[in-house]
Amino acid sequence: MKYLIACLGNVGPEYENTRHNIGFKVADTLAAAAGLRFGAGRYGSVAELHHRGRTLILLKPSTYMNLSGKAVSYWLQVEKIPVERLLVALDDINLPFGRLRMRGNGSDGGHNGLKNIALALESESYARLRCGVGNDFGKGQQIDFVLGEWTDDERKRLPDYLNKAADAVKAFAAIGLERAMNAANTAK
């Protein structure tokens, strides 16, 4: 059984260590733990992870955040994966750093990547793993904050946080959305 794990971020070295790229970091964590390398594919970099009899297609879109739907739609079609087996990992300023929230559907919450995916799929009914990056910014400073680099404290805590997010992704495929949600949403 195949799953598409679309991990959102922006390509380029200037974005590599920014909060907005936490989705890419989740994908990198999953790939590194399995000894995988990403290969160049259409609309993104991909790696194939095998976990408990399931195949997880890890996707880091190269379309930039605001056009993520193009890559997600393409890879769902190419791999013949139904939307029910799609999980999108992304940053969320409405959650404190270190908190995860998995949902089976919902609004884009102002996130342009989710907005574009919903537009491309003509639906908001797909799973997402929101990775909290906090909201320590002043009025009108949201863009600078999400495109800013991690603080020293966040950088120290990031590996454990990314491992927790990677575990949530694997749980989504292995035990299903409902049980994975219960585990991810209650984890401290």
MDTraj code that builds the backbone (N, CA, C; nanometers):
import mdtraj as md
import numpy as np

residues = "MET LYS TYR LEU ILE ALA CYS LEU GLY ASN VAL GLY PRO GLU TYR GLU ASN THR ARG HIS ASN ILE GLY PHE LYS VAL ALA ASP THR LEU ALA ALA ALA ALA GLY LEU ARG PHE GLY ALA GLY ARG TYR GLY SER VAL ALA GLU LEU HIS HIS ARG GLY ARG THR LEU ILE LEU LEU LYS PRO SER THR TYR MET ASN LEU SER GLY LYS ALA VAL SER TYR TRP LEU GLN VAL GLU LYS ILE PRO VAL GLU ARG LEU LEU VAL ALA LEU ASP ASP ILE ASN LEU PRO PHE GLY ARG LEU ARG MET ARG GLY ASN GLY SER ASP GLY GLY HIS ASN GLY LEU LYS ASN ILE ALA LEU ALA LEU GLU SER GLU SER TYR ALA ARG LEU ARG CYS GLY VAL GLY ASN ASP PHE GLY LYS GLY GLN GLN ILE ASP PHE VAL LEU GLY GLU TRP THR ASP ASP GLU ARG LYS ARG LEU PRO ASP TYR LEU ASN LYS ALA ALA ASP ALA VAL LYS ALA PHE ALA ALA ILE GLY LEU GLU ARG ALA MET ASN ALA ALA ASN THR ALA LYS".split()
xyz = np.array([
    [0.0843, -0.1168, 0.0000],
    [0.0000, 0.0000, 0.0000],
    [0.0898, 0.1244, 0.0000],
    [0.0596, 0.2210, -0.0878],
    [0.1407, 0.3419, -0.1015],
    [0.0744, 0.4612, -0.0336],
    [0.1603, 0.5492, 0.0202],
    [0.1192, 0.6746, 0.0830],
    [0.2056, 0.7860, 0.0263],
    [0.1461, 0.9031, 0.0089],
    [0.2242, 1.0202, -0.0308],
    [0.2393, 1.1086, 0.0920],
    [0.3639, 1.1335, 0.1292],
    [0.3952, 1.2206, 0.2418],
    [0.4575, 1.3469, 0.1821],
    [0.3747, 1.4499, 0.1685],
    [0.4183, 1.5761, 0.1082],
    [0.4658, 1.6691, 0.2192],
    [0.5942, 1.6960, 0.2202],
    [0.6559, 1.7762, 0.3262],
    [0.6902, 1.9128, 0.2672],
    [0.6229, 2.0154, 0.3164],
    [0.6311, 2.1468, 0.2532],
    [0.7499, 2.2294, 0.3000],
    [0.7988, 2.3097, 0.2070],
    [0.9094, 2.4008, 0.2323],
    [0.9390, 2.4783, 0.1057],
    [1.0465, 2.5533, 0.1092],
    [1.0934, 2.6283, -0.0070],
    [1.2329, 2.5811, -0.0422],
    [1.2597, 2.5694, -0.1718],
    [1.3911, 2.5250, -0.2166],
    [1.4910, 2.6402, -0.2100],
    [1.6162, 2.6050, -0.1955],
    [1.7229, 2.7047, -0.1953],
    [1.7903, 2.7153, -0.0603],
    [1.9210, 2.7412, -0.0625],
    [1.9977, 2.7469, 0.0618],
    [1.9520, 2.8581, 0.1564],
    [1.8965, 2.9652, 0.1026],
    [1.8521, 3.0753, 0.1887],
    [1.7318, 3.0385, 0.2753],
    [1.6619, 2.9302, 0.2396],
    [1.5448, 2.8864, 0.3162],
    [1.5723, 2.7624, 0.4017],
    [1.6882, 2.7013, 0.3814],
    [1.7152, 2.5692, 0.4377],
    [1.6878, 2.5575, 0.5876],
    [1.7309, 2.6535, 0.6660],
    [1.7155, 2.6436, 0.8111],
    [1.6108, 2.7395, 0.8673],
    [1.5076, 2.7634, 0.7890],
    [1.4009, 2.8523, 0.8344],
    [1.2832, 2.7719, 0.8898],
    [1.2022, 2.8395, 0.9686],
    [1.0842, 2.7749, 1.0279],
    [0.9885, 2.7248, 0.9196],
    [0.9781, 2.7987, 0.8110],
    [0.8859, 2.7626, 0.7029],
    [0.9239, 2.6289, 0.6395],
    [1.0472, 2.5851, 0.6589],
    [1.0959, 2.4615, 0.5977],
    [1.0919, 2.3423, 0.6910],
    [1.0158, 2.3488, 0.7971],
    [1.0130, 2.2356, 0.8898],
    [0.9595, 2.1096, 0.8210],
    [0.8720, 2.1256, 0.7222],
    [0.8243, 2.0097, 0.6465],
    [0.9396, 1.9374, 0.5776],
    [1.0273, 2.0139, 0.5122],
    [1.1448, 1.9539, 0.4485],
    [1.2301, 1.8822, 0.5532],
    [1.2431, 1.9414, 0.6709],
    [1.3245, 1.8823, 0.7771],
    [1.2649, 1.7489, 0.8240],
    [1.1318, 1.7396, 0.8282],
    [1.0658, 1.6137, 0.8646],
    [1.1004, 1.5072, 0.7602],
    [1.0915, 1.5435, 0.6326],
    [1.1261, 1.4494, 0.5254],
    [1.2717, 1.4055, 0.5360],
    [1.3609, 1.5007, 0.5618],
    [1.5034, 1.4685, 0.5743],
    [1.5283, 1.3747, 0.6927],
    [1.4557, 1.3954, 0.8022],
    [1.4703, 1.3107, 0.9205],
    [1.4281, 1.1679, 0.8891],
    [1.3150, 1.1525, 0.8214],
    [1.2671, 1.0196, 0.7825],
    [1.3676, 0.9505, 0.6905],
    [1.4169, 1.0239, 0.5914],
    [1.5095, 0.9662, 0.4944],
    [1.6422, 0.9288, 0.5605],
    [1.6944, 1.0168, 0.6441],
    [1.8238, 0.9910, 0.7089],
    [1.8178, 0.8672, 0.7982],
    [1.7083, 0.8515, 0.8721],
    [1.6948, 0.7366, 0.9625],
    [1.6934, 0.6046, 0.8853],
    [1.6469, 0.6091, 0.7600],
    [1.6391, 0.4878, 0.6780],
    [1.7563, 0.4762, 0.5808],
    [1.8490, 0.5717, 0.5848],
    [1.9636, 0.5683, 0.4941],
    [1.9271, 0.5971, 0.3501],
    [1.8238, 0.6781, 0.3300],
    [1.7767, 0.7101, 0.1951],
    [1.8303, 0.8436, 0.1475],
    [1.8376, 0.8574, 0.0161],
    [1.8724, 0.9849, -0.0467],
    [1.7561, 1.0267, -0.1350],
    [1.7343, 1.1562, -0.1421],
    [1.6307, 1.2089, -0.2311],
    [1.6857, 1.2185, -0.3720],
    [1.6000, 1.1824, -0.4675],
    [1.6345, 1.1968, -0.6075],
    [1.5482, 1.3048, -0.6699],
    [1.6002, 1.3654, -0.7739],
    [1.5248, 1.4698, -0.8430],
    [1.4110, 1.4072, -0.9211],
    [1.2927, 1.4613, -0.9044],
    [1.1752, 1.4165, -0.9775],
    [1.1010, 1.5381, -1.0292],
    [0.9973, 1.5136, -1.1020],
    [0.9182, 1.6250, -1.1536],
    [0.8500, 1.6964, -1.0371],
    [0.8633, 1.8242, -1.0309],
    [0.8024, 1.9108, -0.9288],
    [0.8527, 1.8839, -0.7879],
    [0.9657, 1.8119, -0.7736],
    [1.0164, 1.7937, -0.6389],
    [1.1209, 1.6843, -0.6270],
    [1.1740, 1.6730, -0.5069],
    [1.2664, 1.5653, -0.4729],
    [1.1868, 1.4553, -0.4043],
    [1.2187, 1.3309, -0.4376],
    [1.1443, 1.2180, -0.3822],
    [1.2377, 1.1088, -0.3296],
    [1.1875, 1.0392, -0.2302],
    [1.2543, 0.9210, -0.1764],
    [1.1445, 0.8212, -0.1413],
    [1.1758, 0.6954, -0.1481],
    [1.0779, 0.5905, -0.1200],
    [1.1176, 0.5177, 0.0079],
    [1.0331, 0.5302, 0.1092],
    [1.0579, 0.4700, 0.2394],
    [0.9643, 0.3518, 0.2590],
    [1.0191, 0.2395, 0.3023],
    [0.9372, 0.1226, 0.3323],
    [0.9263, 0.1086, 0.4834],
    [0.8031, 0.0987, 0.5309],
    [0.7786, 0.0909, 0.6755],
    [0.6582, 0.0016, 0.7009],
    [0.6815, -0.1080, 0.7734],
    [0.5763, -0.2018, 0.8118],
    [0.4875, -0.2439, 0.6944],
    [0.5486, -0.2806, 0.5858],
    [0.4752, -0.3293, 0.4703],
    [0.4094, -0.2208, 0.3864],
    [0.4378, -0.0968, 0.4180],
    [0.3822, 0.0147, 0.3418],
    [0.4951, 0.0901, 0.2724],
    [0.4606, 0.1542, 0.1617],
    [0.5555, 0.2362, 0.0882],
    [0.5157, 0.3814, 0.1054],
    [0.6066, 0.4603, 0.1593],
    [0.5829, 0.6023, 0.1782],
    [0.6661, 0.6784, 0.0754],
    [0.5980, 0.7478, -0.0136],
    [0.6657, 0.8328, -0.1103],
    [0.6853, 0.9675, -0.0415],
    [0.8103, 0.9981, -0.0077],
    [0.8422, 1.1243, 0.0580],
    [0.8653, 1.2287, -0.0507],
    [0.7921, 1.3379, -0.0434],
    [0.8003, 1.4424, -0.1453],
    [0.8364, 1.5755, -0.0813],
    [0.9398, 1.6386, -0.1358],
    [0.9741, 1.7765, -0.1015],
    [0.9512, 1.8583, -0.2288],
    [0.8355, 1.9254, -0.2391],
    [0.8044, 1.9979, -0.3626],
    [0.9085, 2.1039, -0.3967],
    [0.9372, 2.1168, -0.5252],
    [1.0302, 2.2197, -0.5725],
    [0.9544, 2.3395, -0.6291],
    [0.8252, 2.3409, -0.6076],
    [0.7392, 2.4439, -0.6655],
    [0.7272, 2.5682, -0.5781],
    [0.7979, 2.5732, -0.4679],
    [0.7823, 2.6742, -0.3632],
    [0.6489, 2.6533, -0.2939],
    [0.6428, 2.7005, -0.1734],
    [0.5292, 2.6773, -0.0845],
    [0.3948, 2.7115, -0.1496],
    [0.3872, 2.8284, -0.2117],
    [0.2588, 2.8781, -0.2611],
    [0.2036, 2.8018, -0.3809],
    [0.2835, 2.7112, -0.4379],
    [0.2370, 2.6315, -0.5513],
    [0.2496, 2.4815, -0.5225],
    [0.2451, 2.4441, -0.3963],
    [0.2626, 2.3043, -0.3553],
    [0.1593, 2.2106, -0.4165],
    [0.0410, 2.2605, -0.4442],
    [-0.0662, 2.1778, -0.4987],
    [-0.0297, 2.1117, -0.6299],
    [0.0480, 2.1797, -0.7114],
    [0.0901, 2.1250, -0.8410],
    [0.1703, 1.9962, -0.8203],
    [0.2651, 1.9999, -0.7278],
    [0.3482, 1.8823, -0.7006],
    [0.2673, 1.7711, -0.6354],
    [0.1857, 1.8056, -0.5383],
    [0.1060, 1.7053, -0.4668],
    [0.0105, 1.6356, -0.5628],
    [-0.0599, 1.7115, -0.6431],
    [-0.1546, 1.6549, -0.7393],
    [-0.0826, 1.5633, -0.8389],
    [0.0314, 1.6092, -0.8894],
    [0.1082, 1.5308, -0.9855],
    [0.1495, 1.3960, -0.9266],
    [0.2075, 1.3966, -0.8063],
    [0.2584, 1.2722, -0.7476],
    [0.1464, 1.1793, -0.7033],
    [0.0334, 1.2331, -0.6619],
    [-0.0815, 1.1466, -0.6325],
    [-0.1222, 1.0700, -0.7582],
    [-0.1256, 1.1404, -0.8719],
    [-0.1656, 1.0772, -0.9979],
    [-0.0617, 0.9770, -1.0466],
    [0.0650, 1.0170, -1.0469],
    [0.1717, 0.9303, -1.0980],
    [0.1804, 0.8014, -1.0166],
    [0.1716, 0.8126, -0.8850],
    [0.1852, 0.6958, -0.7979],
    [0.0521, 0.6234, -0.7743],
    [-0.0569, 0.6792, -0.8311],
    [-0.1913, 0.6201, -0.8169],
    [-0.2284, 0.6029, -0.6685],
    [-0.2088, 0.7114, -0.5940],
    [-0.2373, 0.7122, -0.4506],
    [-0.3654, 0.7914, -0.4280],
    [-0.4627, 0.7339, -0.3589],
    [-0.5853, 0.8086, -0.3303],
    [-0.5590, 0.9173, -0.2252],
    [-0.6375, 1.0218, -0.2285],
    [-0.6222, 1.1349, -0.1362],
    [-0.6282, 1.0888, 0.0093],
    [-0.6987, 0.9805, 0.0369],
    [-0.7096, 0.9296, 0.1738],
    [-0.5744, 0.8854, 0.2289],
    [-0.4769, 0.8621, 0.1398],
    [-0.3440, 0.8191, 0.1834],
    [-0.2394, 0.9287, 0.1599],
    [-0.2854, 1.0531, 0.1630],
    [-0.1980, 1.1701, 0.1543],
    [-0.1850, 1.2312, 0.2929],
    [-0.0626, 1.2636, 0.3319],
    [-0.0366, 1.3393, 0.4540],
    [0.0560, 1.4544, 0.4168],
    [0.0168, 1.5766, 0.4545],
    [0.0959, 1.6959, 0.4278],
    [0.1572, 1.7425, 0.5595],
    [0.2887, 1.7549, 0.5640],
    [0.3587, 1.8046, 0.6837],
    [0.4018, 1.9485, 0.6575],
    [0.3727, 2.0370, 0.7530],
    [0.3966, 2.1798, 0.7317],
    [0.4156, 2.2536, 0.8632],
    [0.4589, 2.3783, 0.8522],
    [0.4760, 2.4655, 0.9678],
    [0.3424, 2.5276, 1.0081],
    [0.3292, 2.5597, 1.1374],
    [0.2068, 2.6239, 1.1865],
    [0.2432, 2.7236, 1.2957],
    [0.2142, 2.8508, 1.2709],
    [0.2442, 2.9553, 1.3695],
    [0.1404, 2.9605, 1.4811],
    [0.0309, 2.8891, 1.4669],
    [-0.0725, 2.8887, 1.5700],
    [-0.0484, 2.7842, 1.6781],
    [0.0589, 2.7092, 1.6634],
    [0.0976, 2.6091, 1.7633],
    [0.2344, 2.6468, 1.8190],
    [0.2536, 2.6257, 1.9486],
    [0.3863, 2.6537, 2.0041],
    [0.4910, 2.5590, 1.9467],
    [0.6150, 2.6038, 1.9468],
    [0.7246, 2.5200, 1.9015],
    [0.7225, 2.3889, 1.9805],
    [0.7322, 2.2773, 1.9088],
    [0.7357, 2.1467, 1.9734],
    [0.6030, 2.0733, 1.9760],
    [0.4950, 2.1403, 1.9413],
    [0.3629, 2.0763, 1.9413],
    [0.3268, 2.0317, 1.8006],
    [0.2634, 1.9154, 1.7933],
    [0.2135, 1.8624, 1.6658],
    [0.0618, 1.8581, 1.6708],
    [0.0002, 1.8743, 1.5564],
    [-0.1437, 1.8553, 1.5470],
    [-0.1721, 1.7877, 1.4136],
    [-0.2269, 1.6664, 1.4209],
    [-0.2646, 1.5921, 1.3009],
    [-0.4156, 1.5991, 1.2877],
    [-0.4617, 1.6232, 1.1660],
    [-0.6045, 1.6302, 1.1355],
    [-0.6308, 1.5602, 1.0019],
    [-0.7526, 1.5122, 0.9865],
    [-0.7923, 1.4453, 0.8630],
    [-0.8476, 1.5387, 0.7579],
    [-0.8772, 1.6613, 0.7978],
    [-0.9284, 1.7613, 0.7038],
    [-0.9302, 1.8957, 0.7758],
    [-0.9824, 1.9972, 0.7097],
    [-0.9928, 2.1283, 0.7731],
    [-0.9547, 2.2394, 0.6789],
    [-0.9591, 2.3594, 0.7318],
    [-0.9284, 2.4762, 0.6497],
    [-0.7770, 2.4918, 0.6358],
    [-0.7385, 2.5852, 0.5504],
    [-0.5956, 2.6103, 0.5315],
    [-0.5374, 2.6933, 0.6454],
    [-0.6215, 2.7551, 0.7270],
    [-0.5733, 2.8344, 0.8399],
    [-0.4819, 2.9480, 0.7986],
    [-0.4972, 2.9964, 0.6750],
    [-0.4128, 3.1050, 0.6263],
    [-0.2787, 3.0595, 0.5701],
    [-0.2557, 2.9290, 0.5649],
    [-0.1287, 2.8759, 0.5130],
    [-0.1394, 2.8624, 0.3618],
    [-0.0533, 2.9342, 0.2903],
    [-0.0621, 2.9365, 0.1441],
    [-0.0340, 2.8026, 0.0782],
    [0.0491, 2.7203, 0.1396],
    [0.0742, 2.5867, 0.0847],
    [-0.0518, 2.5020, 0.0882],
    [-0.1192, 2.5009, 0.2044],
    [-0.2451, 2.4254, 0.2158],
    [-0.3523, 2.4817, 0.1243],
    [-0.3560, 2.6121, 0.1126],
    [-0.4545, 2.6778, 0.0260],
    [-0.4392, 2.6295, -0.1180],
    [-0.3142, 2.6223, -0.1651],
    [-0.2895, 2.5802, -0.3017],
    [-0.3168, 2.4312, -0.3212],
    [-0.2879, 2.3502, -0.2213],
    [-0.3177, 2.2063, -0.2306],
    [-0.4686, 2.1854, -0.2381],
    [-0.5441, 2.2541, -0.1536],
    [-0.6903, 2.2422, -0.1568],
    [-0.7449, 2.2844, -0.2925],
    [-0.6881, 2.3877, -0.3500],
    [-0.7308, 2.4353, -0.4819],
    [-0.7013, 2.3292, -0.5882],
    [-0.5820, 2.2715, -0.5845],
    [-0.5425, 2.1705, -0.6840],
    [-0.6245, 2.0424, -0.6707],
    [-0.6558, 2.0035, -0.5455],
    [-0.7299, 1.8793, -0.5228],
    [-0.8811, 1.9011, -0.5216],
    [-0.9209, 2.0285, -0.5216],
    [-1.0626, 2.0663, -0.5123],
    [-1.1268, 2.0076, -0.3880],
    [-1.0486, 2.0054, -0.2793],
    [-1.0964, 1.9479, -0.1548],
    [-1.0045, 1.9889, -0.0397],
    [-1.0618, 2.0004, 0.0778],
    [-0.9829, 2.0205, 0.2001],
    [-0.9804, 1.8923, 0.2829],
    [-1.0294, 1.7836, 0.2242],
    [-1.0357, 1.6547, 0.2942],
    [-0.9113, 1.5709, 0.2664],
    [-0.8033, 1.6109, 0.3276],
    [-0.6796, 1.5344, 0.3228],
    [-0.6092, 1.5578, 0.4557],
    [-0.5298, 1.4598, 0.4977],
    [-0.4638, 1.4667, 0.6281],
    [-0.3471, 1.5641, 0.6242],
    [-0.3266, 1.6286, 0.7389],
    [-0.2132, 1.7186, 0.7520],
    [-0.1528, 1.7054, 0.8903],
    [-0.0214, 1.7198, 0.8957],
    [0.0521, 1.7201, 1.0208],
    [0.1100, 1.8597, 1.0367],
    [0.0477, 1.9349, 1.1259],
    [0.0927, 2.0722, 1.1514],
    [0.2005, 2.0677, 1.2588],
    [0.3144, 2.1263, 1.2281],
    [0.4285, 2.1299, 1.3195],
    [0.4422, 2.2724, 1.3715],
    [0.4170, 2.2895, 1.4994],
    [0.4208, 2.4225, 1.5588],
    [0.5591, 2.4848, 1.5557],
    [0.5631, 2.6105, 1.5119],
    [0.6886, 2.6863, 1.5108],
    [0.6792, 2.8086, 1.6017],
    [0.5633, 2.8253, 1.6681],
    [0.5451, 2.9383, 1.7580],
    [0.5030, 3.0635, 1.6834],
    [0.4834, 3.1696, 1.7602],
    [0.4394, 3.2962, 1.6992],
    [0.4987, 3.4152, 1.7730],
    [0.6274, 3.4069, 1.7980],
    [0.6971, 3.5122, 1.8706],
    [0.7378, 3.6250, 1.7750],
    [0.6371, 3.6964, 1.7253],
    [0.6643, 3.8060, 1.6326],
    [0.5625, 3.9171, 1.6549],
    [0.6019, 4.0369, 1.6199],
    [0.5146, 4.1527, 1.6335],
    [0.4204, 4.1648, 1.5156],
    [0.3262, 4.2550, 1.5287],
    [0.2276, 4.2789, 1.4229],
    [0.2985, 4.3104, 1.2907],
    [0.2567, 4.2398, 1.1868],
    [0.3136, 4.2611, 1.0548],
    [0.4484, 4.1934, 1.0315],
    [0.4955, 4.1137, 1.1275],
    [0.6271, 4.0502, 1.1157],
    [0.6204, 3.9002, 1.0880],
    [0.5017, 3.8501, 1.0525],
    [0.4821, 3.7064, 1.0323],
    [0.5759, 3.6497, 0.9263],
    [0.5886, 3.7160, 0.8138],
    [0.6717, 3.6636, 0.7050],
    [0.8177, 3.6562, 0.7481],
    [0.8669, 3.7618, 0.8134],
    [1.0053, 3.7604, 0.8615],
    [1.0259, 3.6477, 0.9621],
    [0.9247, 3.6220, 1.0453],
    [0.9360, 3.5175, 1.1462],
    [0.9453, 3.3791, 1.0826],
    [0.8513, 3.3455, 0.9938],
    [0.8533, 3.2096, 0.9362],
    [0.9717, 3.1892, 0.8428],
    [1.0204, 3.2967, 0.7824],
    [1.1374, 3.2848, 0.6961],
    [1.2672, 3.3091, 0.7732],
    [1.2539, 3.3254, 0.9041],
    [1.3706, 3.3426, 0.9901],
    [1.4251, 3.2083, 1.0354],
    [1.5497, 3.2114, 1.0806],
    [1.6143, 3.0882, 1.1274],
    [1.5780, 3.0607, 1.2725],
    [1.6008, 2.9377, 1.3141],
    [1.5698, 2.8934, 1.4495],
    [1.6547, 2.9677, 1.5519],
    [1.5996, 2.9877, 1.6704],
    [1.6787, 3.0410, 1.7804],
    [1.7740, 2.9318, 1.8283],
    [1.8713, 2.9686, 1.9098],
    [1.9649, 2.8679, 1.9634],
    [1.8902, 2.7613, 2.0430],
    [1.7932, 2.8027, 2.1252],
    [1.7157, 2.7071, 2.2048],
    [1.6353, 2.6129, 2.1148],
    [1.5707, 2.6681, 2.0129],
    [1.4933, 2.5846, 1.9202],
    [1.5843, 2.4873, 1.8468],
    [1.7011, 2.5346, 1.8062],
    [1.7952, 2.4501, 1.7331],
    [1.8377, 2.3299, 1.8175],
    [1.8552, 2.3506, 1.9477],
    [1.8921, 2.2404, 2.0377],
    [1.7795, 2.1389, 2.0502],
    [1.6559, 2.1876, 2.0526],
    [1.5405, 2.1005, 2.0720],
    [1.4879, 2.0407, 1.9410],
    [1.5330, 2.0927, 1.8288],
    [1.4804, 2.0528, 1.6982],
    [1.4963, 1.9041, 1.6661],
    [1.6110, 1.8400, 1.6916],
    [1.6227, 1.6975, 1.6563],
    [1.5167, 1.6096, 1.7232],
    [1.4920, 1.6285, 1.8520],
    [1.3884, 1.5492, 1.9196],
    [1.2511, 1.5770, 1.8613],
    [1.2246, 1.7031, 1.8331],
    [1.0968, 1.7442, 1.7749],
    [1.0775, 1.6801, 1.6375],
    [1.1807, 1.6827, 1.5560],
    [1.1708, 1.6235, 1.4223],
    [1.1520, 1.4727, 1.4295],
    [1.2163, 1.4073, 1.5258],
    [1.1955, 1.2629, 1.5438],
    [1.0517, 1.2335, 1.5840],
    [0.9947, 1.3172, 1.6680],
    [0.8547, 1.3014, 1.7084],
    [0.7617, 1.3178, 1.5867],
    [0.7907, 1.4157, 1.5028],
    [0.7105, 1.4365, 1.3815],
    [0.7266, 1.3190, 1.2851],
    [0.8489, 1.2680, 1.2710],
    [0.8734, 1.1527, 1.1837],
    [0.7968, 1.0305, 1.2337],
    [0.7937, 1.0116, 1.3650],
    [0.7161, 0.9009, 1.4225],
    [0.5678, 0.9158, 1.3911],
    [0.5174, 1.0380, 1.3947],
    [0.3760, 1.0629, 1.3634],
    [0.3458, 1.0285, 1.2176],
    [0.4375, 1.0617, 1.1282],
    [0.4206, 1.0281, 0.9858],
    [0.4139, 0.8766, 0.9687],
    [0.5069, 0.8047, 1.0299],
    [0.5083, 0.6589, 1.0173],
    [0.3829, 0.5971, 1.0792],
    [0.3368, 0.6545, 1.1891],
    [0.2142, 0.6048, 1.2528],
    [0.0940, 0.6228, 1.1613],
    [0.0876, 0.7344, 1.0900],
    [-0.0216, 0.7589, 0.9957],
    [-0.0348, 0.6425, 0.8974],
    [0.0781, 0.5976, 0.8439],
    [0.0769, 0.4872, 0.7475],
    [0.0559, 0.3519, 0.8149],
    [0.1142, 0.3332, 0.9326],
    [0.1128, 0.2016, 0.9965],
    [-0.0162, 0.1707, 1.0718],
    [-0.0718, 0.2694, 1.1432],
    [-0.1881, 0.2406, 1.2279],
    [-0.3124, 0.3206, 1.1906],
    [-0.3020, 0.4048, 1.0889],
    [-0.4182, 0.4792, 1.0421],
    [-0.4305, 0.6165, 1.1060],
    [-0.5090, 0.6986, 1.0407],
    [-0.5240, 0.8383, 1.0790],
    [-0.5742, 0.8567, 1.2217],
    [-0.6817, 0.7898, 1.2582],
    [-0.7426, 0.8132, 1.3902],
    [-0.6463, 0.7828, 1.5038],
    [-0.5833, 0.6670, 1.5008],
    [-0.4905, 0.6303, 1.6086],
    [-0.3650, 0.7162, 1.6054],
    [-0.3183, 0.7502, 1.4856],
    [-0.2002, 0.8372, 1.4740],
    [-0.2324, 0.9770, 1.5271],
    [-0.3537, 1.0247, 1.5010],
    [-0.3957, 1.1558, 1.5529],
    [-0.3936, 1.1551, 1.7047],
    [-0.4501, 1.0517, 1.7643],
    [-0.4540, 1.0431, 1.9109],
    [-0.3138, 1.0483, 1.9695],
    [-0.2202, 0.9770, 1.9079],
    [-0.0834, 0.9744, 1.9594],
    [-0.0136, 1.1094, 1.9380],
    [-0.0235, 1.1642, 1.8178],
    [0.0479, 1.2887, 1.7842],
    [-0.0086, 1.4078, 1.8604],
    [-0.1404, 1.4145, 1.8709],
    [-0.2027, 1.5329, 1.9297],
    [-0.1914, 1.5386, 2.0814],
    [-0.1607, 1.4266, 2.1447],
    [-0.1467, 1.4258, 2.2907],
    [-0.0017, 1.4212, 2.3349],
    [0.0916, 1.4009, 2.2396],
    [0.2344, 1.3925, 2.2745],
    [0.2839, 1.5279, 2.3249],
    [0.3646, 1.5240, 2.4272],
    [0.4233, 1.6478, 2.4821],
    [0.5641, 1.6646, 2.4277],
])
top = md.Topology()
chain = top.add_chain()
for i, resn in enumerate(residues, 1):
    res = top.add_residue(resn, chain, resSeq=i)
    for name in ("N", "CA", "C"):
        top.add_atom(name, md.element.get_by_symbol(name[0]), res)
traj = md.Trajectory(xyz[None], top)
